[in-house]
Amino acid sequence: MLLNAPYPPDIRVKKEVDALTGAGFEIALICHAKENFPEEEKQESLTIYRIHAGGNKYVLTFWDILLALKVPHFAFLRKAKELIKKENFIAIHVHDLPLCLTALKVKNYKPIAVVGDFHENYPDAITNWLARAKNPILKLKNKLFMGYSRWFAIEKEVCRKADIIIAVVDEMKERLSINHGIEKKKIAVVTNSEEKNFRNQALDPSVYSQWPNSFILTYTGGIDSDRGLETAIRGMDLLSEYPEIQFFIIGGGKASYIDELKSIAQELKSKNTHFLGYKPFDKIFSYMNFADVNVIPHRMNNHTDNTVPHKLFQGMMTQKPVLVSSCKPLKRVIETTQAGLVFEADNPKDFAQQVMKFYTNPELIQTLGMNGYKATVEGNLNWDFDRQNLIEIYRNF
């Protein structure tokens, strides 16, 4: 496996590693070095090789440019070549688009299958991420080297040359097939569902103890411009006449962007939006479980229309309903399972209206929450089921 990031803590990579090693496969994972972690670490059937491939943002930016120019990442390529000479690997599983051409380069040295695992619609995602750059040098770099058309072309090349492509949702599978002219049978869907044992986390009833008798809406996860939290904050402002309705934002992200969100709340003189910051993963079930409604207010664009977050399935497992924006995968899952309500993305007024449907109807909360539980814990929308899609890819090689 190739991962253009440190390991841990990537949750998707960990679940895939555990699924494959649990099925009897041995994995060598090449990733970035991480402070206080050994360069080589053996964990049963997983061996982690941490390489020094960028110790600061300037070196990482340099490699971003080279990868965009289709230059292989020499550090990853060198380590991969070293390992395939020693062991009889059947495939290279590469996480996300930037390192895929590096993985394909390995084929020049030894015949080996390449599996491209697309965690997201990278060309559109990076366009959204970099649009917020304010530094003039970064803006110039992004314009010259990180544009949509460049990464779309790389995506097309990878889709045609790789042996298997993994998509996170059906919408992404459809997009890749149509845009790049590849057969759907070449694309497997391995979604970001959650393990049933997520529910085994120890409960902490004190997580909202400072807000007794409140009707609680909770967002958990990473905080960036695609998450639509501005919409939720502005929607909460429309509910200020209901002081018992409270919204909690739990998670970390870029400090400057979080400050922007806090500024919006301050400008609105909001008393019903709270930033609780990052919380350890073993507390997340408690924050979701003791909420009345879990919220996923993503903005709607070509990125969010082709991916789905773990927290959707986590929220459904808590037996509480989920309020989601109208992004295609979110809307499809919630409407198919009847596990929550959908509001129009980027529409604070509709967000507030859907919140009121929950607030005024406790029976609706109970019914939709139970539907989510049945779909994930009693049904097939869980990692215990979806992991088989990943295992079958390797059993068929």
N, C-alpha and C positions, 0 to 999 in steps of 0.2 A: 504494500500500500504506500501511496505517496500522499502526504498532507502538507500543504503550504501554510502551516501554522504550527504552534506548539501543541503537544498532547501530554496529559489532558489539558482542557476540559471538554472538548467538542462532544456533545451528547449524541449526535447522529453517528459519528465515527465510533464511539464507544459501543453503541448498540449493535452496529454492524460487526465490529470486532468480536463481541461476545457471542453473537449469533453464529458466526463462521467457526470460531474456535470451539464453541459448544457442539457444532456439527462434525468436529473432527479435523478441521483444516488447521494448518499452521500458517501464521502470518508474520511477516517482517514489515514493520511500519517505519518508514523514513519520514521524519518530521523536523521542524525547527527545534533548536536547542532551547531549553527552558531553565531559568535560574533555579538552583538548588535541586535539579534533577540530573541523574547520571546520563552520560552520553550513550551508554548502552544499558538496557534494562530488560531482564527476562521475566515474563509473567506467564508461567505455564506454556501455552501454545502460542503466545505472542512475544515477539522480541522487538523492542523499540530501539531505533537508532536515531539519536538526536544529533543533527548536524548544524554547524554554524553557517547559516545561510542568510545572515542579515541581523546585525546586532543593534541597529538603530534605524530610525525612520528614513534616513538618507540612503542607507544601503538597500533597504526594502524598496524604496522608490526607484532606485537604480535597477533592481531586478524586475519591478513592475514594468518598466520601460522595455527592458530586453525581452521579457516574455510577450509583451504586446507586439514586439517586432519579430516574433516567432523564433527568437534565439533560445535554445534549450537552457534550462537551469543547470549549469555545470556541476554544482555541488550535489544536486539530487541525481543527476545522470551518472556521475562518477560513483556514487554509493550504490545505485541500482545495478550498474554494470558489475561492480565488485561482488554483490550478493548473488546475482544470477550465475556467476561463474562457479560459486560454491554450492548452490542448491538447485534442485530441479523444480523451479517454480512453474506453475501452470498459467499464471496470469499476473498482470499488474493492475491493481485497482487504484485509480487515481481520483482523488476527491476534488471536485470543482474544475472549472475550465482552464485556469492559467497553467497548470502543470501537465495538461493532457498531451500537448505536443512533445514535451520532454519524455513522457511515457512512450509515445509512439516512436521516438528516436531509438529507444532500447531495442526495438525490433530489428534495427540494422546490425545488432551484435548477436542476437539470438532469437529464433522464432518464439514468440510468446504472445498470448492473448492480452488485449488491452480493454479494460472495462472503465468507461468514463462515467463517474458518479456525479451528476449535475445536481448539487444541492439547491440550485435556484436558476432562474433565467438570467445568466450572468451579464449578457450584453445590456439588457435593460436595467438590471440591478446596479451595475457600476455607473451607468449614466445617471441614475437617481442619486447614488451616494456622492458622486463627485460634483454634482450640480451645486452643492452647498459650499464648495471651496471658496474661501475669501482671499487667501494668500495669492498675489498676482503670479508668482512663480509656479505655484501648484496649478492655478487655472490655465497657464500656458502649457504646462506639462500634460494636463488632462486633455486639452484641446488638440495637441499634436499627436499624442500617443494612446490615449485611453478612450477614444470615441466609440460610439455604438457600432459604426460600420466595420471598424477594424476587428472588434471582438465577435461580431456576427459572422464575419468571414472565417475567423478561427473556429468558431462553433461549427460552421458548415463543414470545414475540413475534418475536424475531429469526428463529427457524426458519420462521415463517409468512410473514414479510415479505421475507426475503433471497431472492435468485434461486437461489443455490447454497450448500449447507453442505458444508464439508469436515470429515470425521472422520478420526481417526488410526488407528482399528481397526474391524473389523466389529462388535464388541460395542458400540461407541459409536454406530454407524449404527443398529443395532437399537434401542438405548435411545432415541435421538432420534425415530425413527419411531413407536415405541409410545407414548412419553410425550407427544408433541406432535402426534400425528395427521397427520404429513406423509408424503408418498409417498417410498419409498426411492430412486426415480429422481432425486429432488432432492438426495440426499446422496451425495457422492463420497468414497471412502476413499483418502487419500494417507498412507501409513504412514511411520513413522520409521526406515525401513531406511537402510543405509549405502552410500556409494559404494564401488565395488570398489577405487578407488585408495587407500582407507584402508590397504590392505596395502602401499602403496609407502613408508610412513614408514620412515626409516632405523632399523635395529635397534640398540639399546643393550644389550648382554649384561650390563652391570654393574648393572642396576636392582635386582637382588636379591643382589648380590655379598656383602652382609653376612650372608646366610643360606644358605650353601652346603649342598648335600645335603638341602634341605628339600622337603617336599611343600607346594606353595604354592596357597592359595586367595586370589583377589583380587576386591575390589569396586572399581569405578571409577565416579565420577559425583558428582552433587550429594548432599549429606547433609542430610536433613530427616526428620521423624517418619514419613513414609510409606515410607521406604526399608527398614524392618525390620531395621536393623543391630543393634538390641538382641537380636533373635532369634539372629542369627549369632554375636554375641559370647557369649551364654549357651550356644549350641550348642558353640562352641569350648571352653568351660569343661568340657563333658562329655568332651572329647577330650584333656584335659590329660595323660593317661598316655601320649600319643603326642607327645612333644616335637618331633618332626620335622615335624608338621603345623602350618603357620603361616598365619595369616589377615592380609591386608593391606587396609587401607581407604585409598583414594586419592581425594581430592576435597576440595572446600570447601563451606561452608554457614554457617549461623548459629552464631557462636562459642559461645553459651550452650548450644546443643543438642549441639554436638560435645563440650563439657565434660561434659555429662550422660553421653554415651557413654563418655568416658574414665573417668568416675567409676564406671560399671558395671564396666569392665575392672579398675579398681583394687580395687574391693570384692571381685571374684572372684579377685584376685591373679593375674590372667591374664598369662602369659608367651608366649602364642601369638597375641595380637592386637596389631597395630601400626598406628598412624595416621601415614601418610606425608604427609598434607596435599595441597594443590593441586599438580598437575603440569601443565605445558603440554601442549596437545593433541597436539603432535608426538612426545610420549613415550608416549602411551596405548597404541599398538599394541605397544610393547615390553613394557609392564607386563602386558598381556593375553597376549601371545605366550609370554612366559617363565613364566607361571603354569601350573600343572597343571590348574586348574579355575577358570573365571570364575563369580562368584556374583552373583545378583540376588535378594535376600531380602525383596522388598517385602511390606509388610503388605497384607492383603486387605480392601478396602472398595470402596464404589461409585466412588471415584475411580480407584484402581489397577486395577479391573476394566474400565475403559473407556479405557485408554491403554496405550502400550507404549514403553519407552525405547530410544534409539539403541544403548545398550550391549549389548542382546540380540543384535542383528545384528552388531555389532562383534566381540563375543566369539565368535560362530559363525564369523566370517571367519578367526579365528586358528588354526583347526583344533584347537581345544581345546573340551572339553565345557562346557556351562553348567548350573549348579545354580540352579534358580529356585523361587520360592514358587508356591503354587497359585492365584495371581491368574489369572483366566480367559484373558486374551490370552497371558500367559507360558506357561501350561500348554498352551494350544492349539498354539502355535507349536512348543514343544519336543516335545510328544508327536506332532505331525504329522510333524515332520522327524526325530524320534529323535536329537536333537542334544544331549541331556543328561538330567538327572533332575529330578524335581519333589518338593519336600517340602511338607508341610502348613504353610501360612502361620502365623506366630506360634507355631510349635512347635519349640523348641530341640532337643528329643529327636529328632524326625524329621529335623531339619537334620543333626544329628550322625550319624544312621544312614545318611543318603544320602551324606555325606562318606566314611564307611567303605566304602561300596560302590565308590566311586572308588579309595580308597586301597589296597584289597585286590585290585583288578582292573585292572592296566595295560592289558589288552586292551580292556576296556570304555571306558577313556579314549580310546584310539586310535580305536575304532570310532565312538563318538558324536561325537568331534571331527571325524572325516572326514565324517560325515553333515552336520554343521553347515556345513562348508566347501562341500560339494557343493550344499547348499540355497541358500547365499548367493552364492558365487563362481561356481559352475558352473550354478546354477539361477536362479530369478527373484526370490528374496528379497533384492533389492538396489535401491539408489536408481537405478541405471542403467535398471532396468525400471520401477520405481514412478513415476519422474518423468513418464512418459508419461501417467499418469492426470491429473496436474496440467495438463500441456500441452494435453490434449484438452479440458479445461473451457474454455479460452480460445479454442481453435480452433473450438469449437462456438458461440461467441457470434455 
